[in-house]
Amino acid sequence: MNASTSRFSLIGSSHLFGVIDQYVGKLPDNGFQRAWDTGVPATGALDLGGPPGWQGEFVLFNTPAAGPPPEVRDGMLYLPEQLGRVLGSVSADSRCIFSLMRGHEYAVASLVDDPAHADFSDAHGPSLVGRRWMSRADALAWVREFADPIVATVVALRQHFPRSHIVQVPPPPPIESEAHILAHPESFGALFAAYGIKPFEMRLRLYRLMTADLAARLQPYGIASLQPPPGALTPAGGLHEDFARGCLHGNHEYARLLGEQVKAYLNTLGAAHASV
């Protein structure tokens, strides 16, 4: 890479699949499976079609290969060495790193209608009729149980790359169409059969609470956060099924809109002369 070019990186696991489908295509040497089987991240060039002066890369890894989730306790970061090795797959000179890591922790909580049937109110509306009421404080504490590994992982990325711009890319919002979820249950079919799917209003409330709190907790570390691409959303704020992959992820069309967001963010950073 020459002096007139800055590097940016996207690192993630399954939430990176759509990006690779849209912008990279089939990985050589069975790259997806090899990364999953060996635990060694797959890396390669990522061309989003701009902006000028930037060169992209992707780092795709299997989440279990990064070891147990890191933790932030009492202001200290506890980092498994496996995650350190995964982060070492990102180019050391990357000026801006977009994290699509983790995010699966909230999958069961956000999809499956747990037996407690608890709901809470927020600025968008009251809890659903017939549901057990839960305070917002309790809801936040619950959400943080599955958001804490995301916070710690992105903070670890910040520690590993102290001079880079770090941007958290949240997982897509919940898919509004219950019919689409039932038709594409991934590994949740048995749970859906036993407990049902959590109502969309509740899933969206959980997502909004988690992503807002996540952004607020990362901001003091100098970590920015993106919002889901508006063009992929229904009027109610859920993920439109045309942009969904399975019951949790965004597809290549979602990735196309995400790519436009990445390019817009890179444009705000200016030319390569300010690179690390």
N, C-alpha and C positions, 0 to 999 in steps of 0.2 A: 504494500500500500504506500503510495507516494505522499509527500508532505502536504499536498493540496486536498487530501481526502481524509475524512473522519470515519471511524468505524462505529456501527451500532449493532447491538445483539438482541435477539429474542431467545429466552431460555424458558423451557417448560416441558411438560409431559403430555398428557392426552389433550390438554387445551391447545397444544401447538399443532395437532394433526390437521386442522382445517387450514392453517397458515401454510403448511407444507403442501397440502393438496392444491391450494390456489396458486402459490408462487414458486414452488420447487418442482412438484410432480413426484413421480416414483423415485425413491432413493436408490442409488446403485448398491449392488452387493447385498440386497435384502436388508437395507439399513434399519428399517423399523424393527424387524424381528431380531436382528443382531444386537441392537441396543437393549432390547428387552431380555434377551437370553444371556448376554455377557455382562450387563450392567455398565458397559462403557458407553458414554453418550455418543450419539451420532451428530456430527457437525458438518456444516457446509455453507456455501454462499447463499444469500437471500436477497433477491432483486425485487424490490417493490416498485420499480419504475420511477425512482427518484427518492428524495430530492437531490439536486445536483450537489456534488461534493461529499456524498455519503456512500459508504459501502457496507452492506449488511451481511450478517451471519445468523444462523440458527444453531441452537444447542438443544438437542432432544434427548431426554433421559427417562428411564423408568423410575418412578418415585421410590419404590422400595430400595433401589440401588443407592439412594442417598442416605440410607440408614434411618434410625428413629428420628422423629421430628425434633428440631432444635428447640431450645427453651430460652426465654428471657425471664430471669428470676432476680429480683432485688437489684435491677439495673445491670446484671451480668448476663452475657450470652453464653449458653452452653451448646457447643456445636459438635455434632458427630463428625469424625474425620472423613466418613464416606461423603458427606455433603461438601466438605472442603474440596475433595477430589473432583466432584461434579462441577463445582463453581470454577475450579481451575481449568475447565474445558472452555470457558469464555476467554476470548483473546484479551491479553493483559492491557492492550492499548484501546479497548473499547471505550468510546467517549460517552455513550448512552446505552443503558441496558434495560430492556423491558422484561419484567418478570411475569410469566404466566405459570409460575410454579404453584403446586398444590391446588387448593380450592375444592378438592373432592371430599374434604372432611365434613362438609355440611350436607352432603348428598342425601344421606338417609334422613337426617333431621328435616331437610327441606322438602323431600319428596313423599316419604311414607307418613301416613296419618297415624301418628303414635297413639297408643291407647289413652293417654292423659287427655287428649282432645282439648289442650289448652291453647288459648289465643290471647292477644293483647291489643290494645288500641294504639294508634299512632296518628300523626298529623293528617294522614290520608283517609282515616275512617275508624270507626269503632270495631271492637272484636265482634266476631260473627255470633249471631243469635244461636243459642243452644250449646255454645262452647264454654268450657270452664275458663273463668277470667284469670289472667296472669298479669302481674304488674310489669311495667316497662323495665324496671330495675331487674326483676327476675329474668325477663326475656333477654336483656342485655348480657346478664351473667351466663345464661345458657348459650347465647350466640358466641360469646368469647371462648367457650370451651372448644368450639371447632374452628374459631378464627385465630386462636393463639399460635398454632403451628405456621399459619401463613405469615403472621407478623414476624415471628422469629426467623423464618426462612428469608424474608426480604431484608430484614435487619442484618442477617448474615451476609447477604449479597452486598449491602452497603459497607460492612466492615471489610469485606474482601476487596472492594473497589472504592476506596474512600474518595477518589478524585472524579469518579464517573457520575453522570446523571443517572439516577435509578428511578424507574417508573413502574408502579404496580398496575398490572392489567387484571381487573377482576374477572372471574368466570362470568359467562353470560347470565342474564336474569332467568328466572324460571319460565319454562315454556307454558304459555297460557292454555294451549289445547290439551285437555285431558285425553282426548281420543288419540292424539299423536303419541303421548306418553305411553298409553296402553299398547299401542301398536309397535312401539320401540322401547321395550322395558329394560333393555340391557340386562344387568344381573339382578334386577329388582322384581322380577315377575312373581316370585313366591311371596315376597313381602307385600306387594300390591294385592295379591289374592287374599292374604291373611288380614291386612289392615286397611287397605284402600289407599288412595292418593290424597295427600293433604290438599284442601281447597286452594285454588289459585290465589285468592286474596291473602291467605295466611302465608303461602310460599313467598309471595311478593313482599309482604311485610318483613319476613325474616331476612330476605335478601337485602332490602333497603337498609334495615337496621345493621346488618353485618357490614355492608360495603361502606356505609357512612362512618361507622365506628372504626373500621379498618383504615380508611383514609385519614381520619383524625389521629389515630395512634401512630401512623407512619410519618405524618408531616413533621413532627419534631426532629426526626432523623434526616430531614431534607429529602424525603422520598415523595415524589408526586404520584398521583393516581388518576387513571383515565376513567371515563364513564362508558357504559355500553353504547355502541353506535346507535344513534336514534333511528336510523333508517331500517334497523333490524327489529324494531319493537312494534308491538300492537298499540292501539290507542290507550289501552289500560296500563301499558308499561312492561308487559311480559315479552318474552322472546317469541317472535312469530315462527310458526312451524316451518315456513319456507327457508328459514335461516338456521334450523336446528339439525344437529347430528345426534341420533339416539335420543335419550331423554334428558341429557345434561349438557351437551356440548354445542358449540356453534359449528356450522359447516363451512365449506369453502366460500360461500357467498357472505357469511358473517365475517370470515377472515378478510375478504376483499374490503369490506367497510372498515374493519380494524386496521388494515394496512393504510387506508387513507388517514386514519387518526394518528398512526405512527408517523407518517410523513408530515402531517401538520405539526406534530409536536417537535420533530426534528427541525422543521423550518423555524421554530421559535428560538432555537439554540444558536442560529447564525452560522457563519462560515467556518471552514476548517482551521483557520489560523488560531482559533481559541481552543483547539482540541487539547486533550491531555497528552 
